[in-house]
């Protein structure tokens, strides 16, 4: 049996069809901080809804930004 607590948990950020795997520049930052950091490249996440879930098979945290209907930018 392996101990999952000993391994650092990786986060994956999903924006539409784009998957961004957490790297050293994102480590330790909160989701709102990451959102602010990525907004210049992906302006659609500024007003998007955030959904966070854990993939049970891999243990990775998946954070998705889902565009709100009727919003631009």
N, C-alpha and C positions, 0 to 999 in steps of 0.2 A: 504494500500500500504506500502510495506516495503522499507527501505532505505538501499540499498546494499553498499553504501559508508561507512557506519558505521561499517560494519563487515570486518575483515581483509581478504584479498584475498588469497586463498590457491593455491599453485602451485603444479602440478603433473609432475614429470619427467618420460618420457617413453624411455626405452632402449630395443629395440626388444620387447619381451613379458613381460618385467619387468616394473612394475609401482612403483615409489617411491614418496610418499607423503611428501611434505615439512614439516620438523620439526624444532625445535628451533635451531639446529646446522646449518641449511640452511637459516634461516630467515635473511633478509637484504643483502644477498649475490647476486651478479649478476649471470647471466647464465654462463658466462665464468669462474667465480670463482667456481661455482658448478661443471662445466665440469672438471676443474682441480682437484677438490676434489674427484670426482668419477672415474677418469681415472685409478688409480691403481686397482680398482675392476672391471671396465668395460673398458679395453683398446681399444675396438672398437669405443668408442666415441671420441677418441683423434682427429681423422681426419674426423669425421662424420659431416653431414650437420644438422644444427639446424632449426627446424620448430616450431614456437610458435603460438598457437591459443587459443581462449577463448571459453569454452563451455557455450553457451548462457543459457542453462537450469539451470546450477549450478553456473555459474559465475567463475568457476575455470579456471586458466590459465594452459594450457597443453603444456609442452615443450618436443618435441620429438627429439631424435638424430637418424638420418637415415644414415646408412652406405653408403659410396660412393662405387660405383661399381669398382672392380679392386683394392681395397685397403685392406691391411691386418693390423691388430693391431690397 
